[in-house]
Amino acid sequence: MELPKRPPDLLSLDLPQGEPWGYALAQALLKAPWAWRALHPTPGLLDLVRWDLEALFAELQRLRAESPLGSLGTRPPHPAEEGALKALLARDPEAVVGVLQAHGPWPFALYRAFRFDGELHPLPHPRLPREDELIGYEAQLQALEANARRFLSARPAFHTLLYGARGTGKSTAAKRLLHLEGARMVEVEKGALPRLEALLDRLALLPHRFFLFLDDLSLDPEDEAFHHLKALLEGSLEGPPENVLLLATSNRRHLVRLGKNPLPGEAPEAWDALQESLALAERFGLVLTFPPFDQALYLKAVAHHLGRPLEAEEEAEALRFALARGFSGRAARQFARTLA
């Protein structure tokens, strides 16, 4: 495993508060080549862990003696880091296995939000929306959160499709779920869908529950991403693991276009494409619609973001602002920022 050898090597690590060498080597345990195998340990694997612990403990003693350092981190230690450090100091392989089984290997042990573009990237400081950021979609948010809470408590829950006009807050509603205790989210870029199977195999081994977030999804059968998603939802032998719930957003314009019935006498392929797209949408057990704002809701949202009622001149200015943008929650937030 790759270890820091000199003090400058520590600067690229996300270390917590406390003596840095100990936590750096504790993180090395979470990244060890055998970390995933340790989720289901065998006697031989425990021997490997024990040998590595002895070597790491000797290295820790050397580093502390040669380069004593104060704290380099600004955040509190994660329970996984504390457990790994305690196991290292005790040179206890069973304790290391217990930490990995409870928290998972790195990066899942330390982080809750990730981006997947074919490779997995942890997001130490995800930009989460405020819990009160959306207005006008209270029923949709309530249904979305109730379904999410069922999933996080290991009860039956539905893969979810959020569709509606642009700027209505679909992505905000999905990301808002990260405020829930125990929630973890992987945002999947559309071009990475062909490489998703390997990621799902990893997620299935972990003790956590993950929202798999696919933003601005096209339900067009001519789109390559459509077929990868179709296979994920219905075409594979296994489907998504039980600790993964799909959240997808789609522009209502896609659904309206695909929802038009072909004309009588058109080729059978046109009807097949329609049925295929509708069948995929139906695979999402929960479908939530985010309709466009009207003028009254737009002005209400502007006032909500400002935290006060609008004056008559501000109301007129807000309506002028929406002329080129339309009435939406996004436009309301943007205009409120111009007055803040």
C-alpha positions in Angstrom: 0.0 0.0 0.0 1.2 3.6 -0.7 2.3 5.3 2.4 3.5 8.9 3.2 7.3 8.9 3.8 8.0 12.6 4.4 6.0 15.5 6.0 5.2 17.1 2.6 3.5 13.8 1.6 0.8 14.6 4.2 -0.3 17.8 2.5 -2.3 16.1 -0.2 -4.3 14.0 2.3 -7.7 14.9 3.8 -6.6 14.5 7.4 -8.7 15.1 10.5 -7.6 17.0 13.6 -5.0 15.2 15.7 -1.6 13.8 15.2 -1.2 13.4 11.4 1.0 10.3 11.1 -1.4 8.1 12.9 -4.5 9.2 10.9 -2.5 9.0 7.6 -1.6 5.4 8.3 -5.1 4.7 9.6 -6.4 5.9 6.2 -3.9 3.6 4.5 -5.6 0.7 6.2 -8.9 1.8 4.7 -7.3 1.9 1.3 -5.4 -1.4 1.6 -5.4 -3.8 -1.4 -7.2 -6.4 0.8 -9.8 -3.9 2.2 -12.7 -5.2 0.0 -11.8 -8.8 0.6 -11.8 -8.1 4.3 -15.6 -7.5 4.2 -15.8 -11.4 4.0 -12.5 -12.4 5.7 -10.9 -15.8 5.6 -8.1 -17.1 8.0 -5.5 -16.4 5.3 -6.7 -12.8 4.8 -6.5 -12.2 8.5 -2.9 -13.3 8.4 -2.2 -10.7 5.7 -3.9 -8.0 7.7 -1.8 -9.0 10.8 1.5 -8.8 8.9 0.5 -5.4 7.5 -0.4 -4.1 10.9 2.9 -5.1 12.3 4.8 -3.3 9.5 2.6 -0.2 9.7 3.0 0.0 13.5 6.8 -0.1 13.1 6.6 2.6 10.4 4.3 4.8 12.6 6.8 4.6 15.4 9.6 5.6 13.1 7.7 8.5 11.5 6.6 9.9 14.9 10.1 9.8 16.2 11.8 11.3 13.1 9.2 13.9 12.2 7.0 14.8 15.1 4.1 17.0 13.9 1.1 18.8 15.3 -2.3 18.6 13.8 -2.7 19.4 10.1 -6.5 18.8 9.8 -9.4 21.1 10.6 -12.3 18.6 10.8 -13.1 16.1 13.5 -12.0 12.5 12.9 -14.5 10.2 11.3 -15.5 7.1 13.3 -13.9 4.9 10.6 -10.6 6.8 11.1 -10.8 6.5 14.9 -11.5 2.8 14.7 -8.7 2.1 12.2 -6.2 4.0 14.3 -7.2 2.1 17.4 -6.9 -1.2 15.5 -3.5 -0.2 14.2 -2.2 0.7 17.7 -3.5 -2.6 19.1 -2.3 -4.5 16.0 -5.7 -6.2 16.0 -6.7 -7.7 12.6 -10.2 -8.6 13.8 -10.8 -4.9 14.8 -9.7 -3.8 11.3 -12.2 -6.1 9.7 -14.9 -4.8 12.1 -14.2 -1.2 11.0 -14.3 -2.1 7.3 -17.6 -4.1 7.8 -19.2 -1.2 9.6 -18.0 1.7 7.4 -16.7 0.2 4.2 -13.3 0.7 2.5 -12.1 4.1 1.4 -13.7 6.4 0.0 -17.0 5.1 1.2 -15.8 5.0 4.8 -15.3 8.7 5.0 -17.6 10.4 2.5 -21.4 10.6 1.7 -21.5 12.2 -1.8 -19.7 11.0 -4.9 -19.6 11.7 -8.7 -19.1 8.9 -11.1 -17.8 9.6 -14.6 -16.4 6.1 -15.2 -14.2 6.6 -12.1 -15.6 7.3 -8.6 -14.7 10.7 -7.1 -15.6 11.5 -3.5 -17.1 15.0 -2.8 -15.8 16.0 0.6 -17.9 19.2 0.6 -21.0 18.7 -1.6 -23.1 21.8 -2.2 -26.4 20.9 -0.7 -29.6 22.9 -1.1 -31.2 24.4 1.9 -34.1 22.2 3.2 -36.5 25.2 2.7 -35.1 26.2 -0.7 -38.0 24.8 -2.8 -41.5 26.3 -2.7 -44.6 25.3 -4.5 -44.0 21.6 -4.6 -44.7 20.6 -1.1 -46.7 17.5 -2.0 -44.0 16.2 -4.4 -41.3 16.8 -1.7 -43.3 15.0 0.9 -43.8 11.9 -1.3 -40.2 11.9 -2.3 -38.9 12.1 1.2 -41.4 9.5 2.5 -40.2 7.1 -0.2 -36.5 7.9 0.6 -37.0 7.3 4.4 -38.6 3.9 3.6 -35.5 3.0 1.6 -33.1 4.2 4.2 -34.9 2.1 6.8 -34.6 -1.0 4.6 -38.3 -1.1 3.8 -39.8 -1.5 0.3 -39.3 1.7 -1.8 -39.7 2.7 -5.4 -37.1 3.9 -8.0 -38.2 7.5 -8.6 -38.6 9.7 -11.7 -38.9 13.4 -11.3 -40.0 15.1 -14.5 -41.1 18.6 -15.4 -40.1 21.8 -17.0 -36.5 23.2 -16.7 -35.8 25.3 -13.6 -38.6 23.7 -11.5 -36.3 22.3 -8.9 -36.1 18.6 -9.8 -32.4 18.3 -9.2 -32.6 20.4 -6.1 -35.3 18.1 -4.7 -33.2 15.0 -5.4 -30.0 16.4 -3.8 -32.0 17.6 -0.8 -32.3 14.0 0.2 -28.7 14.1 1.3 -29.9 16.0 4.4 -31.5 12.7 5.6 -29.6 10.7 8.2 -27.7 7.8 6.7 -28.2 9.0 3.1 -25.4 8.6 0.5 -25.6 9.7 -3.1 -23.7 8.9 -6.3 -24.3 11.3 -9.1 -23.8 9.5 -12.4 -22.8 11.3 -15.5 -24.8 10.2 -18.6 -21.6 9.1 -20.5 -20.7 6.8 -17.6 -23.8 4.6 -17.7 -22.0 1.9 -19.8 -19.5 1.5 -16.9 -22.0 1.4 -14.1 -22.2 -2.3 -13.6 -18.8 -2.5 -11.9 -19.7 0.3 -9.5 -23.0 -1.4 -8.6 -21.1 -4.6 -7.8 -19.0 -2.6 -5.3 -22.0 -0.8 -3.8 -23.7 -4.1 -3.2 -21.0 -5.2 -0.8 -21.3 -2.1 1.4 -23.4 -1.6 4.6 -24.6 1.8 3.4 -27.7 2.7 1.3 -27.1 4.8 -1.8 -29.2 7.0 -4.0 -28.0 6.7 -7.6 -28.8 10.1 -9.1 -29.1 10.5 -12.9 -29.8 14.1 -13.8 -31.5 15.3 -17.0 -32.2 11.9 -18.4 -33.5 11.4 -21.9 -36.3 8.8 -22.3 -35.6 8.7 -26.1 -35.1 5.2 -27.3 -32.6 6.6 -29.8 -30.4 7.8 -27.0 -27.6 5.3 -26.0 -28.2 6.1 -22.3 -31.8 4.9 -22.6 -30.7 1.3 -23.3 -28.2 1.2 -20.5 -30.8 2.5 -18.1 -33.4 0.0 -19.5 -31.0 -2.9 -18.9 -30.4 -1.6 -15.3 -34.1 -1.4 -14.5 -35.4 -4.5 -16.3 -33.1 -6.2 -18.6 -30.4 -7.8 -16.3 -30.6 -10.9 -14.2 -29.8 -9.1 -11.0 -31.0 -5.5 -11.5 -29.8 -2.8 -9.0 -28.7 -4.1 -5.6 -31.2 -3.8 -2.8 -29.1 -1.0 -1.1 -29.3 1.2 -4.3 -32.3 3.4 -5.2 -32.5 5.2 -8.6 -33.4 8.9 -8.7 -33.7 10.3 -12.2 -34.8 13.7 -13.5 -36.1 14.3 -17.0 -37.2 17.4 -18.9 -41.0 17.2 -19.4 -40.4 18.2 -23.1 -38.8 14.8 -23.7 -41.9 13.0 -22.3 -44.4 15.2 -24.2 -42.6 14.5 -27.5 -42.3 10.8 -26.9 -45.9 10.6 -25.6 -47.4 11.7 -28.9 -49.2 8.8 -30.6 -47.9 7.9 -34.0 -50.4 8.5 -36.8 -52.6 5.6 -38.0 -50.8 3.7 -40.8 -47.3 4.7 -39.6 -44.6 2.0 -39.5 -44.8 -0.5 -36.6 -41.3 0.8 -35.4 -42.9 4.1 -34.4 -45.4 2.4 -32.2 -42.7 0.1 -30.7 -40.5 3.2 -29.9 -43.5 4.8 -28.1 -44.3 1.7 -26.1 -40.6 1.2 -25.2 -40.3 4.7 -23.8 -43.5 4.5 -21.8 -42.5 1.1 -20.5 -39.2 2.5 -19.2 -41.0 5.4 -17.5 -43.4 2.9 -15.8 -40.4 1.0 -14.3 -40.0 3.9 -11.9 -42.5 3.0 -9.3 -42.8 6.6 -8.1 -43.2 9.4 -10.8 -43.4 12.9 -9.5 -44.4 15.8 -11.8 -43.0 19.3 -11.3 -45.3 21.6 -13.3 -44.2 25.1 -14.4 -44.8 28.1 -12.1 -47.5 30.6 -12.7 -47.0 34.3 -12.0 -48.4 34.2 -8.5 -46.2 31.3 -7.4 -43.2 32.9 -9.1 -43.7 36.1 -7.0 -44.3 34.1 -3.9 -41.0 32.2 -4.5 -39.1 35.5 -4.9 -40.5 36.8 -1.6 -39.6 33.5 0.0 -36.0 33.7 -1.1 -35.8 37.3 0.1 -37.4 36.5 3.4 -39.8 39.5 3.2 -42.8 40.7 1.1 -42.0 42.4 -2.3 -42.6 46.1 -2.7 -44.7 47.2 -5.7 -41.6 48.3 -7.7 -39.7 45.1 -6.9 -42.7 43.1 -8.1 -42.8 44.9 -11.4 -39.0 44.4 -11.7 -39.3 40.7 -10.9 -41.9 40.3 -13.7 -39.7 42.1 -16.2 -36.8 39.8 -15.1 -39.0 36.7 -15.9 -39.9 37.9 -19.4 -36.8 36.3 -21.0 -36.6 33.4 -18.5 -40.2 32.3 -17.8 -41.8 31.7 -14.4 -39.7 29.1 -12.5 -38.1 28.5 -9.2 -34.7 29.0 -10.7 -35.7 32.4 -12.1 -37.1 33.4 -8.7 -33.8 32.5 -7.0 -31.8 34.3 -9.6 -33.9 37.5 -9.3 -33.8 37.4 -5.5 -30.0 37.4 -5.6 -30.0 40.6 -7.6 -31.9 42.3 -4.7 -29.9 40.6 -1.9 
